[in-house]
């Protein structure tokens, strides 16, 4: 299976991916997102909320809403 890297903001609802890192490790969001649990190796799922911005994600038994701009900072990989 080949690994594909994409932005968290691009994953379809109901899909699970593994967090790979950040688009820009020095961005203003990187530290905030790390503190919220978006760390490398964590499984994240986009939930089927009926809103598009903010987007809702499930990780570590929590639901987190992020703006598309923030979700675009997080890189995820497709190999589970």
C-alpha positions as CSV (number, residue, x, y, z in Angstrom):
1,X,0.0,0.0,0.0
2,X,1.4,3.4,-0.9
3,X,1.3,6.2,1.5
4,X,-0.3,9.5,0.4
5,X,0.1,12.7,2.3
6,X,-2.7,15.3,2.2
7,X,-4.1,18.2,4.3
8,X,-6.6,17.5,7.0
9,X,-8.9,20.0,5.4
10,X,-9.1,17.8,2.3
11,X,-10.2,14.5,3.9
12,X,-13.8,13.3,3.3
13,X,-16.4,13.0,6.1
14,X,-16.2,9.6,7.8
15,X,-12.6,8.9,6.8
16,X,-9.8,8.1,9.3
17,X,-6.2,9.3,8.7
18,X,-3.0,9.4,10.7
19,X,-1.5,12.8,11.6
20,X,1.9,13.2,9.9
21,X,2.9,16.7,10.9
22,X,2.3,20.3,9.9
23,X,2.5,22.2,6.7
24,X,4.6,24.8,8.4
25,X,6.1,23.7,11.8
26,X,6.6,27.4,12.7
27,X,3.1,28.6,12.0
28,X,1.0,30.4,14.6
29,X,-1.3,27.4,14.7
30,X,1.3,24.6,15.1
31,X,1.8,25.0,18.9
32,X,-1.9,25.5,19.5
33,X,-2.8,22.4,17.5
34,X,-0.2,20.3,19.3
35,X,-1.7,21.3,22.6
36,X,-5.1,20.2,21.3
37,X,-3.8,16.7,20.6
38,X,-3.0,16.9,16.9
39,X,0.4,15.1,17.3
40,X,2.1,12.8,14.9
41,X,0.8,9.3,14.9
42,X,-2.6,10.2,16.2
43,X,-5.6,8.8,14.3
44,X,-8.1,11.5,13.4
45,X,-11.5,11.2,11.8
46,X,-13.6,13.9,10.1
47,X,-17.1,13.5,11.6
48,X,-20.3,13.8,9.6
49,X,-21.3,17.2,11.1
50,X,-23.7,19.1,8.9
51,X,-21.4,22.2,8.8
52,X,-18.4,22.8,6.5
53,X,-16.6,25.6,8.3
54,X,-15.7,25.0,11.0
55,X,-14.9,21.3,10.3
56,X,-15.4,18.8,13.1
57,X,-12.8,16.1,13.9
58,X,-12.7,13.2,16.3
59,X,-9.4,12.3,18.0
60,X,-8.4,10.9,21.3
61,X,-12.0,10.4,22.4
62,X,-12.8,14.1,21.8
63,X,-14.4,16.2,19.1
64,X,-12.6,19.3,18.0
65,X,-13.9,22.0,15.6
66,X,-11.3,23.7,13.4
67,X,-11.6,26.4,10.7
68,X,-10.6,25.1,7.3
69,X,-7.5,27.4,7.5
70,X,-6.4,25.7,10.7
71,X,-7.1,22.2,9.3
72,X,-5.1,23.0,6.2
73,X,-2.0,23.3,8.4
74,X,-2.1,19.7,9.4
75,X,-0.7,17.0,7.2
76,X,-2.2,13.5,7.4
77,X,-1.3,10.2,5.7
78,X,-3.7,7.6,4.3
79,X,-2.1,4.4,5.3
80,X,-3.8,2.9,8.4
